[in-house]
């Protein structure tokens, strides 16, 4: 198995390019981690995506 500590290393020739940012935006946390964070925000910070206007699309390619 391989581990990239910084994806910029693997994409060095394309750093800052459109392809770089597409790859960067596609690296999103898993759903379980998002749910854990959502619960923490709600219980500890009285915060949620709707109130904070931070709702993210299901497909990263739709994110602006």
mmJSON file of the N, C-alpha and C atoms, coordinates in Angstrom:
{"data_MODEL":{"atom_site":{
"group_PDB":["ATOM","ATOM","ATOM","ATOM","ATOM","ATOM","ATOM","ATOM","ATOM","ATOM","ATOM","ATOM","ATOM","ATOM","ATOM","ATOM","ATOM","ATOM","ATOM","ATOM","ATOM","ATOM","ATOM","ATOM","ATOM","ATOM","ATOM","ATOM","ATOM","ATOM","ATOM","ATOM","ATOM","ATOM","ATOM","ATOM","ATOM","ATOM","ATOM","ATOM","ATOM","ATOM","ATOM","ATOM","ATOM","ATOM","ATOM","ATOM","ATOM","ATOM","ATOM","ATOM","ATOM","ATOM","ATOM","ATOM","ATOM","ATOM","ATOM","ATOM","ATOM","ATOM","ATOM","ATOM","ATOM","ATOM","ATOM","ATOM","ATOM","ATOM","ATOM","ATOM","ATOM","ATOM","ATOM","ATOM","ATOM","ATOM","ATOM","ATOM","ATOM","ATOM","ATOM","ATOM","ATOM","ATOM","ATOM","ATOM","ATOM","ATOM","ATOM","ATOM","ATOM","ATOM","ATOM","ATOM","ATOM","ATOM","ATOM","ATOM","ATOM","ATOM","ATOM","ATOM","ATOM","ATOM","ATOM","ATOM","ATOM","ATOM","ATOM","ATOM","ATOM","ATOM","ATOM","ATOM","ATOM","ATOM","ATOM","ATOM","ATOM","ATOM","ATOM","ATOM","ATOM","ATOM","ATOM","ATOM","ATOM","ATOM","ATOM","ATOM","ATOM","ATOM","ATOM","ATOM","ATOM","ATOM","ATOM","ATOM","ATOM","ATOM","ATOM","ATOM","ATOM","ATOM","ATOM","ATOM","ATOM","ATOM","ATOM","ATOM","ATOM","ATOM","ATOM","ATOM","ATOM","ATOM","ATOM","ATOM","ATOM","ATOM","ATOM","ATOM","ATOM","ATOM","ATOM","ATOM","ATOM","ATOM","ATOM","ATOM","ATOM","ATOM","ATOM","ATOM","ATOM","ATOM","ATOM","ATOM","ATOM","ATOM","ATOM","ATOM","ATOM","ATOM","ATOM","ATOM","ATOM","ATOM","ATOM","ATOM"],
"id":[1,2,3,4,5,6,7,8,9,10,11,12,13,14,15,16,17,18,19,20,21,22,23,24,25,26,27,28,29,30,31,32,33,34,35,36,37,38,39,40,41,42,43,44,45,46,47,48,49,50,51,52,53,54,55,56,57,58,59,60,61,62,63,64,65,66,67,68,69,70,71,72,73,74,75,76,77,78,79,80,81,82,83,84,85,86,87,88,89,90,91,92,93,94,95,96,97,98,99,100,101,102,103,104,105,106,107,108,109,110,111,112,113,114,115,116,117,118,119,120,121,122,123,124,125,126,127,128,129,130,131,132,133,134,135,136,137,138,139,140,141,142,143,144,145,146,147,148,149,150,151,152,153,154,155,156,157,158,159,160,161,162,163,164,165,166,167,168,169,170,171,172,173,174,175,176,177,178,179,180,181,182,183,184,185,186,187,188,189,190,191,192],
"type_symbol":["N","C","C","N","C","C","N","C","C","N","C","C","N","C","C","N","C","C","N","C","C","N","C","C","N","C","C","N","C","C","N","C","C","N","C","C","N","C","C","N","C","C","N","C","C","N","C","C","N","C","C","N","C","C","N","C","C","N","C","C","N","C","C","N","C","C","N","C","C","N","C","C","N","C","C","N","C","C","N","C","C","N","C","C","N","C","C","N","C","C","N","C","C","N","C","C","N","C","C","N","C","C","N","C","C","N","C","C","N","C","C","N","C","C","N","C","C","N","C","C","N","C","C","N","C","C","N","C","C","N","C","C","N","C","C","N","C","C","N","C","C","N","C","C","N","C","C","N","C","C","N","C","C","N","C","C","N","C","C","N","C","C","N","C","C","N","C","C","N","C","C","N","C","C","N","C","C","N","C","C","N","C","C","N","C","C","N","C","C","N","C","C"],
"label_atom_id":["N","CA","C","N","CA","C","N","CA","C","N","CA","C","N","CA","C","N","CA","C","N","CA","C","N","CA","C","N","CA","C","N","CA","C","N","CA","C","N","CA","C","N","CA","C","N","CA","C","N","CA","C","N","CA","C","N","CA","C","N","CA","C","N","CA","C","N","CA","C","N","CA","C","N","CA","C","N","CA","C","N","CA","C","N","CA","C","N","CA","C","N","CA","C","N","CA","C","N","CA","C","N","CA","C","N","CA","C","N","CA","C","N","CA","C","N","CA","C","N","CA","C","N","CA","C","N","CA","C","N","CA","C","N","CA","C","N","CA","C","N","CA","C","N","CA","C","N","CA","C","N","CA","C","N","CA","C","N","CA","C","N","CA","C","N","CA","C","N","CA","C","N","CA","C","N","CA","C","N","CA","C","N","CA","C","N","CA","C","N","CA","C","N","CA","C","N","CA","C","N","CA","C","N","CA","C","N","CA","C","N","CA","C","N","CA","C","N","CA","C","N","CA","C"],
"label_alt_id":[null,null,null,null,null,null,null,null,null,null,null,null,null,null,null,null,null,null,null,null,null,null,null,null,null,null,null,null,null,null,null,null,null,null,null,null,null,null,null,null,null,null,null,null,null,null,null,null,null,null,null,null,null,null,null,null,null,null,null,null,null,null,null,null,null,null,null,null,null,null,null,null,null,null,null,null,null,null,null,null,null,null,null,null,null,null,null,null,null,null,null,null,null,null,null,null,null,null,null,null,null,null,null,null,null,null,null,null,null,null,null,null,null,null,null,null,null,null,null,null,null,null,null,null,null,null,null,null,null,null,null,null,null,null,null,null,null,null,null,null,null,null,null,null,null,null,null,null,null,null,null,null,null,null,null,null,null,null,null,null,null,null,null,null,null,null,null,null,null,null,null,null,null,null,null,null,null,null,null,null,null,null,null,null,null,null,null,null,null,null,null,null],
"label_comp_id":["UNK","UNK","UNK","UNK","UNK","UNK","UNK","UNK","UNK","UNK","UNK","UNK","UNK","UNK","UNK","UNK","UNK","UNK","UNK","UNK","UNK","UNK","UNK","UNK","UNK","UNK","UNK","UNK","UNK","UNK","UNK","UNK","UNK","UNK","UNK","UNK","UNK","UNK","UNK","UNK","UNK","UNK","UNK","UNK","UNK","UNK","UNK","UNK","UNK","UNK","UNK","UNK","UNK","UNK","UNK","UNK","UNK","UNK","UNK","UNK","UNK","UNK","UNK","UNK","UNK","UNK","UNK","UNK","UNK","UNK","UNK","UNK","UNK","UNK","UNK","UNK","UNK","UNK","UNK","UNK","UNK","UNK","UNK","UNK","UNK","UNK","UNK","UNK","UNK","UNK","UNK","UNK","UNK","UNK","UNK","UNK","UNK","UNK","UNK","UNK","UNK","UNK","UNK","UNK","UNK","UNK","UNK","UNK","UNK","UNK","UNK","UNK","UNK","UNK","UNK","UNK","UNK","UNK","UNK","UNK","UNK","UNK","UNK","UNK","UNK","UNK","UNK","UNK","UNK","UNK","UNK","UNK","UNK","UNK","UNK","UNK","UNK","UNK","UNK","UNK","UNK","UNK","UNK","UNK","UNK","UNK","UNK","UNK","UNK","UNK","UNK","UNK","UNK","UNK","UNK","UNK","UNK","UNK","UNK","UNK","UNK","UNK","UNK","UNK","UNK","UNK","UNK","UNK","UNK","UNK","UNK","UNK","UNK","UNK","UNK","UNK","UNK","UNK","UNK","UNK","UNK","UNK","UNK","UNK","UNK","UNK","UNK","UNK","UNK","UNK","UNK","UNK"],
"label_asym_id":["A","A","A","A","A","A","A","A","A","A","A","A","A","A","A","A","A","A","A","A","A","A","A","A","A","A","A","A","A","A","A","A","A","A","A","A","A","A","A","A","A","A","A","A","A","A","A","A","A","A","A","A","A","A","A","A","A","A","A","A","A","A","A","A","A","A","A","A","A","A","A","A","A","A","A","A","A","A","A","A","A","A","A","A","A","A","A","A","A","A","A","A","A","A","A","A","A","A","A","A","A","A","A","A","A","A","A","A","A","A","A","A","A","A","A","A","A","A","A","A","A","A","A","A","A","A","A","A","A","A","A","A","A","A","A","A","A","A","A","A","A","A","A","A","A","A","A","A","A","A","A","A","A","A","A","A","A","A","A","A","A","A","A","A","A","A","A","A","A","A","A","A","A","A","A","A","A","A","A","A","A","A","A","A","A","A","A","A","A","A","A","A"],
"label_entity_id":["1","1","1","1","1","1","1","1","1","1","1","1","1","1","1","1","1","1","1","1","1","1","1","1","1","1","1","1","1","1","1","1","1","1","1","1","1","1","1","1","1","1","1","1","1","1","1","1","1","1","1","1","1","1","1","1","1","1","1","1","1","1","1","1","1","1","1","1","1","1","1","1","1","1","1","1","1","1","1","1","1","1","1","1","1","1","1","1","1","1","1","1","1","1","1","1","1","1","1","1","1","1","1","1","1","1","1","1","1","1","1","1","1","1","1","1","1","1","1","1","1","1","1","1","1","1","1","1","1","1","1","1","1","1","1","1","1","1","1","1","1","1","1","1","1","1","1","1","1","1","1","1","1","1","1","1","1","1","1","1","1","1","1","1","1","1","1","1","1","1","1","1","1","1","1","1","1","1","1","1","1","1","1","1","1","1","1","1","1","1","1","1"],
"label_seq_id":[1,1,1,2,2,2,3,3,3,4,4,4,5,5,5,6,6,6,7,7,7,8,8,8,9,9,9,10,10,10,11,11,11,12,12,12,13,13,13,14,14,14,15,15,15,16,16,16,17,17,17,18,18,18,19,19,19,20,20,20,21,21,21,22,22,22,23,23,23,24,24,24,25,25,25,26,26,26,27,27,27,28,28,28,29,29,29,30,30,30,31,31,31,32,32,32,33,33,33,34,34,34,35,35,35,36,36,36,37,37,37,38,38,38,39,39,39,40,40,40,41,41,41,42,42,42,43,43,43,44,44,44,45,45,45,46,46,46,47,47,47,48,48,48,49,49,49,50,50,50,51,51,51,52,52,52,53,53,53,54,54,54,55,55,55,56,56,56,57,57,57,58,58,58,59,59,59,60,60,60,61,61,61,62,62,62,63,63,63,64,64,64],
"pdbx_PDB_ins_code":[null,null,null,null,null,null,null,null,null,null,null,null,null,null,null,null,null,null,null,null,null,null,null,null,null,null,null,null,null,null,null,null,null,null,null,null,null,null,null,null,null,null,null,null,null,null,null,null,null,null,null,null,null,null,null,null,null,null,null,null,null,null,null,null,null,null,null,null,null,null,null,null,null,null,null,null,null,null,null,null,null,null,null,null,null,null,null,null,null,null,null,null,null,null,null,null,null,null,null,null,null,null,null,null,null,null,null,null,null,null,null,null,null,null,null,null,null,null,null,null,null,null,null,null,null,null,null,null,null,null,null,null,null,null,null,null,null,null,null,null,null,null,null,null,null,null,null,null,null,null,null,null,null,null,null,null,null,null,null,null,null,null,null,null,null,null,null,null,null,null,null,null,null,null,null,null,null,null,null,null,null,null,null,null,null,null,null,null,null,null,null,null],
"Cartn_x":[0.835,0.0,0.88,0.296,1.001,0.279,1.055,0.471,1.092,0.249,0.72,0.43,1.478,1.311,0.829,1.341,0.925,0.721,-0.507,-0.796,-0.023,0.442,1.235,2.468,2.974,4.156,3.843,2.736,2.366,1.972,1.488,1.03,1.985,3.233,4.181,4.212,4.19,4.233,2.971,1.907,0.63,0.175,1.07,0.684,0.067,-1.127,-1.816,-2.65,-2.553,-3.31,-4.756,-5.56,-6.96,-7.038,-6.185,-6.175,-5.791,-4.842,-4.434,-5.622,-6.366,-7.476,-8.641,-8.828,-9.867,-9.523,-8.269,-7.836,-7.933,-7.522,-7.547,-8.976,-9.908,-11.293,-11.943,-11.436,-12.037,-11.64,-10.608,-10.135,-10.922,-12.095,-12.969,-13.029,-13.344,-13.424,-14.589,-14.517,-15.587,-16.857,-17.961,-19.272,-19.376,-18.73,-18.785,-18.119,-17.013,-16.325,-17.166,-17.798,-18.69,-19.841,-20.399,-21.515,-21.059,-19.9,-19.35,-19.141,-18.589,-18.374,-19.705,-20.699,-22.019,-22.633,-22.535,-23.075,-22.345,-21.028,-20.241,-20.628,-20.71,-21.083,-22.445,-23.388,-24.744,-24.766,-24.115,-24.194,-23.274,-22.115,-21.142,-21.11,-21.466,-21.326,-22.651,-23.742,-25.055,-24.968,-24.361,-24.066,-24.497,-24.961,-25.235,-25.026,-24.998,-24.702,-25.728,-27.003,-28.039,-27.889,-27.775,-27.654,-26.37,-25.298,-24.0,-23.804,-24.775,-24.712,-23.438,-23.185,-22.018,-22.416,-23.636,-24.113,-23.267,-22.787,-21.945,-22.709,-22.503,-23.179,-22.638,-23.445,-22.998,-21.846,-21.876,-20.83,-19.844,-18.587,-17.579,-17.44,-17.787,-17.657,-18.683,-19.729,-20.745,-20.418,-19.346,-18.969,-18.315,-18.732,-18.177,-17.303],
"Cartn_y":[-1.183,0.0,1.247,2.35,3.622,4.67,5.616,6.721,8.012,8.92,10.234,11.216,11.666,12.627,13.969,14.337,15.563,15.218,15.331,14.962,15.828,17.0,17.858,17.125,16.191,15.44,14.608,13.901,13.052,13.882,15.08,15.937,17.101,16.936,18.046,18.757,18.01,18.632,19.421,19.152,19.806,20.69,20.994,21.779,23.11,23.381,24.628,24.599,23.528,23.436,23.022,23.067,22.647,21.195,20.331,18.92,18.756,19.57,19.515,19.797,20.873,21.248,20.287,19.672,18.649,17.467,17.045,15.936,16.341,17.545,18.027,18.059,18.565,18.65,17.281,16.306,14.972,14.212,14.668,13.99,14.484,13.938,14.358,13.27,13.686,12.735,11.779,10.667,9.673,10.13,9.491,9.894,9.735,8.712,8.514,9.682,10.169,11.289,12.561,12.783,13.936,13.856,12.674,12.512,12.777,12.277,12.529,14.028,14.692,16.143,16.884,16.432,17.068,16.98,15.802,15.614,16.488,16.56,17.4,18.87,19.34,20.739,21.054,20.136,20.362,20.395,19.427,19.314,20.289,20.582,21.409,22.865,23.104,24.453,25.076,24.301,24.763,25.24,24.423,24.779,23.654,24.016,23.004,23.607,22.751,23.201,24.19,23.953,24.854,26.257,26.34,27.642,28.363,27.593,28.184,28.352,27.876,27.913,27.245,26.03,25.256,23.899,23.8,22.543,22.24,21.003,20.589,19.596,19.654,18.698,17.285,16.291,14.901,14.587,15.161,14.917,16.081,15.822,16.871,17.7,17.129,17.864,18.983,18.929,19.974,21.11,20.951,21.963,23.153,24.33,25.557,26.285],
"Cartn_z":[0.0,0.0,0.0,-0.409,-0.504,0.322,0.844,1.598,1.098,0.672,0.253,1.381,2.049,3.133,2.589,1.44,0.751,-0.712,-1.177,-2.561,-3.546,-3.121,-3.999,-4.521,-3.733,-4.157,-5.393,-5.352,-6.491,-7.705,-7.493,-8.587,-8.832,-8.451,-8.495,-9.84,-10.923,-12.25,-12.557,-11.814,-12.086,-10.931,-9.991,-8.816,-9.242,-8.735,-9.04,-10.307,-11.069,-12.318,-12.04,-13.067,-12.952,-12.466,-13.01,-12.622,-11.153,-10.701,-9.3,-8.387,-8.683,-7.817,-7.926,-9.084,-9.188,-8.29,-8.305,-7.447,-5.98,-5.682,-4.301,-3.751,-4.542,-4.086,-3.979,-4.724,-4.672,-3.413,-2.715,-1.507,-0.3,-0.109,0.979,2.039,3.261,4.358,4.171,4.865,4.745,5.46,5.119,5.633,7.146,7.704,9.153,9.89,9.349,9.978,9.881,8.744,8.611,9.61,9.792,10.728,12.161,12.526,13.859,14.073,13.084,13.181,13.262,12.498,12.519,13.919,14.53,15.876,16.895,16.775,17.684,17.534,16.308,16.069,16.671,16.479,16.986,18.513,19.149,20.61,21.346,20.807,21.517,21.052,19.799,19.245,18.814,18.991,18.534,17.082,16.25,14.87,13.944,12.762,11.741,10.357,9.348,7.987,7.46,7.735,7.229,7.819,9.133,9.796,9.398,9.21,8.866,7.36,6.593,5.122,4.598,5.132,4.712,4.144,3.624,3.038,1.81,1.737,0.613,-0.247,-1.557,-2.435,-2.222,-2.541,-2.403,-3.342,-4.527,-5.525,-5.494,-5.186,-5.056,-6.324,-7.487,-8.752,-8.87,-8.033,-8.045,-7.079,-6.33,-5.347,-6.038,-5.648,-6.256,-5.268],
"occupancy":[1.0,1.0,1.0,1.0,1.0,1.0,1.0,1.0,1.0,1.0,1.0,1.0,1.0,1.0,1.0,1.0,1.0,1.0,1.0,1.0,1.0,1.0,1.0,1.0,1.0,1.0,1.0,1.0,1.0,1.0,1.0,1.0,1.0,1.0,1.0,1.0,1.0,1.0,1.0,1.0,1.0,1.0,1.0,1.0,1.0,1.0,1.0,1.0,1.0,1.0,1.0,1.0,1.0,1.0,1.0,1.0,1.0,1.0,1.0,1.0,1.0,1.0,1.0,1.0,1.0,1.0,1.0,1.0,1.0,1.0,1.0,1.0,1.0,1.0,1.0,1.0,1.0,1.0,1.0,1.0,1.0,1.0,1.0,1.0,1.0,1.0,1.0,1.0,1.0,1.0,1.0,1.0,1.0,1.0,1.0,1.0,1.0,1.0,1.0,1.0,1.0,1.0,1.0,1.0,1.0,1.0,1.0,1.0,1.0,1.0,1.0,1.0,1.0,1.0,1.0,1.0,1.0,1.0,1.0,1.0,1.0,1.0,1.0,1.0,1.0,1.0,1.0,1.0,1.0,1.0,1.0,1.0,1.0,1.0,1.0,1.0,1.0,1.0,1.0,1.0,1.0,1.0,1.0,1.0,1.0,1.0,1.0,1.0,1.0,1.0,1.0,1.0,1.0,1.0,1.0,1.0,1.0,1.0,1.0,1.0,1.0,1.0,1.0,1.0,1.0,1.0,1.0,1.0,1.0,1.0,1.0,1.0,1.0,1.0,1.0,1.0,1.0,1.0,1.0,1.0,1.0,1.0,1.0,1.0,1.0,1.0,1.0,1.0,1.0,1.0,1.0,1.0],
"B_iso_or_equiv":[0.0,0.0,0.0,0.0,0.0,0.0,0.0,0.0,0.0,0.0,0.0,0.0,0.0,0.0,0.0,0.0,0.0,0.0,0.0,0.0,0.0,0.0,0.0,0.0,0.0,0.0,0.0,0.0,0.0,0.0,0.0,0.0,0.0,0.0,0.0,0.0,0.0,0.0,0.0,0.0,0.0,0.0,0.0,0.0,0.0,0.0,0.0,0.0,0.0,0.0,0.0,0.0,0.0,0.0,0.0,0.0,0.0,0.0,0.0,0.0,0.0,0.0,0.0,0.0,0.0,0.0,0.0,0.0,0.0,0.0,0.0,0.0,0.0,0.0,0.0,0.0,0.0,0.0,0.0,0.0,0.0,0.0,0.0,0.0,0.0,0.0,0.0,0.0,0.0,0.0,0.0,0.0,0.0,0.0,0.0,0.0,0.0,0.0,0.0,0.0,0.0,0.0,0.0,0.0,0.0,0.0,0.0,0.0,0.0,0.0,0.0,0.0,0.0,0.0,0.0,0.0,0.0,0.0,0.0,0.0,0.0,0.0,0.0,0.0,0.0,0.0,0.0,0.0,0.0,0.0,0.0,0.0,0.0,0.0,0.0,0.0,0.0,0.0,0.0,0.0,0.0,0.0,0.0,0.0,0.0,0.0,0.0,0.0,0.0,0.0,0.0,0.0,0.0,0.0,0.0,0.0,0.0,0.0,0.0,0.0,0.0,0.0,0.0,0.0,0.0,0.0,0.0,0.0,0.0,0.0,0.0,0.0,0.0,0.0,0.0,0.0,0.0,0.0,0.0,0.0,0.0,0.0,0.0,0.0,0.0,0.0,0.0,0.0,0.0,0.0,0.0,0.0],
"pdbx_formal_charge":[null,null,null,null,null,null,null,null,null,null,null,null,null,null,null,null,null,null,null,null,null,null,null,null,null,null,null,null,null,null,null,null,null,null,null,null,null,null,null,null,null,null,null,null,null,null,null,null,null,null,null,null,null,null,null,null,null,null,null,null,null,null,null,null,null,null,null,null,null,null,null,null,null,null,null,null,null,null,null,null,null,null,null,null,null,null,null,null,null,null,null,null,null,null,null,null,null,null,null,null,null,null,null,null,null,null,null,null,null,null,null,null,null,null,null,null,null,null,null,null,null,null,null,null,null,null,null,null,null,null,null,null,null,null,null,null,null,null,null,null,null,null,null,null,null,null,null,null,null,null,null,null,null,null,null,null,null,null,null,null,null,null,null,null,null,null,null,null,null,null,null,null,null,null,null,null,null,null,null,null,null,null,null,null,null,null,null,null,null,null,null,null],
"auth_seq_id":[1,1,1,2,2,2,3,3,3,4,4,4,5,5,5,6,6,6,7,7,7,8,8,8,9,9,9,10,10,10,11,11,11,12,12,12,13,13,13,14,14,14,15,15,15,16,16,16,17,17,17,18,18,18,19,19,19,20,20,20,21,21,21,22,22,22,23,23,23,24,24,24,25,25,25,26,26,26,27,27,27,28,28,28,29,29,29,30,30,30,31,31,31,32,32,32,33,33,33,34,34,34,35,35,35,36,36,36,37,37,37,38,38,38,39,39,39,40,40,40,41,41,41,42,42,42,43,43,43,44,44,44,45,45,45,46,46,46,47,47,47,48,48,48,49,49,49,50,50,50,51,51,51,52,52,52,53,53,53,54,54,54,55,55,55,56,56,56,57,57,57,58,58,58,59,59,59,60,60,60,61,61,61,62,62,62,63,63,63,64,64,64],
"auth_comp_id":["UNK","UNK","UNK","UNK","UNK","UNK","UNK","UNK","UNK","UNK","UNK","UNK","UNK","UNK","UNK","UNK","UNK","UNK","UNK","UNK","UNK","UNK","UNK","UNK","UNK","UNK","UNK","UNK","UNK","UNK","UNK","UNK","UNK","UNK","UNK","UNK","UNK","UNK","UNK","UNK","UNK","UNK","UNK","UNK","UNK","UNK","UNK","UNK","UNK","UNK","UNK","UNK","UNK","UNK","UNK","UNK","UNK","UNK","UNK","UNK","UNK","UNK","UNK","UNK","UNK","UNK","UNK","UNK","UNK","UNK","UNK","UNK","UNK","UNK","UNK","UNK","UNK","UNK","UNK","UNK","UNK","UNK","UNK","UNK","UNK","UNK","UNK","UNK","UNK","UNK","UNK","UNK","UNK","UNK","UNK","UNK","UNK","UNK","UNK","UNK","UNK","UNK","UNK","UNK","UNK","UNK","UNK","UNK","UNK","UNK","UNK","UNK","UNK","UNK","UNK","UNK","UNK","UNK","UNK","UNK","UNK","UNK","UNK","UNK","UNK","UNK","UNK","UNK","UNK","UNK","UNK","UNK","UNK","UNK","UNK","UNK","UNK","UNK","UNK","UNK","UNK","UNK","UNK","UNK","UNK","UNK","UNK","UNK","UNK","UNK","UNK","UNK","UNK","UNK","UNK","UNK","UNK","UNK","UNK","UNK","UNK","UNK","UNK","UNK","UNK","UNK","UNK","UNK","UNK","UNK","UNK","UNK","UNK","UNK","UNK","UNK","UNK","UNK","UNK","UNK","UNK","UNK","UNK","UNK","UNK","UNK","UNK","UNK","UNK","UNK","UNK","UNK"],
"auth_asym_id":["A","A","A","A","A","A","A","A","A","A","A","A","A","A","A","A","A","A","A","A","A","A","A","A","A","A","A","A","A","A","A","A","A","A","A","A","A","A","A","A","A","A","A","A","A","A","A","A","A","A","A","A","A","A","A","A","A","A","A","A","A","A","A","A","A","A","A","A","A","A","A","A","A","A","A","A","A","A","A","A","A","A","A","A","A","A","A","A","A","A","A","A","A","A","A","A","A","A","A","A","A","A","A","A","A","A","A","A","A","A","A","A","A","A","A","A","A","A","A","A","A","A","A","A","A","A","A","A","A","A","A","A","A","A","A","A","A","A","A","A","A","A","A","A","A","A","A","A","A","A","A","A","A","A","A","A","A","A","A","A","A","A","A","A","A","A","A","A","A","A","A","A","A","A","A","A","A","A","A","A","A","A","A","A","A","A","A","A","A","A","A","A"],
"auth_atom_id":["N","CA","C","N","CA","C","N","CA","C","N","CA","C","N","CA","C","N","CA","C","N","CA","C","N","CA","C","N","CA","C","N","CA","C","N","CA","C","N","CA","C","N","CA","C","N","CA","C","N","CA","C","N","CA","C","N","CA","C","N","CA","C","N","CA","C","N","CA","C","N","CA","C","N","CA","C","N","CA","C","N","CA","C","N","CA","C","N","CA","C","N","CA","C","N","CA","C","N","CA","C","N","CA","C","N","CA","C","N","CA","C","N","CA","C","N","CA","C","N","CA","C","N","CA","C","N","CA","C","N","CA","C","N","CA","C","N","CA","C","N","CA","C","N","CA","C","N","CA","C","N","CA","C","N","CA","C","N","CA","C","N","CA","C","N","CA","C","N","CA","C","N","CA","C","N","CA","C","N","CA","C","N","CA","C","N","CA","C","N","CA","C","N","CA","C","N","CA","C","N","CA","C","N","CA","C","N","CA","C","N","CA","C","N","CA","C","N","CA","C","N","CA","C"],
"pdbx_PDB_model_num":[1,1,1,1,1,1,1,1,1,1,1,1,1,1,1,1,1,1,1,1,1,1,1,1,1,1,1,1,1,1,1,1,1,1,1,1,1,1,1,1,1,1,1,1,1,1,1,1,1,1,1,1,1,1,1,1,1,1,1,1,1,1,1,1,1,1,1,1,1,1,1,1,1,1,1,1,1,1,1,1,1,1,1,1,1,1,1,1,1,1,1,1,1,1,1,1,1,1,1,1,1,1,1,1,1,1,1,1,1,1,1,1,1,1,1,1,1,1,1,1,1,1,1,1,1,1,1,1,1,1,1,1,1,1,1,1,1,1,1,1,1,1,1,1,1,1,1,1,1,1,1,1,1,1,1,1,1,1,1,1,1,1,1,1,1,1,1,1,1,1,1,1,1,1,1,1,1,1,1,1,1,1,1,1,1,1,1,1,1,1,1,1]
}}}
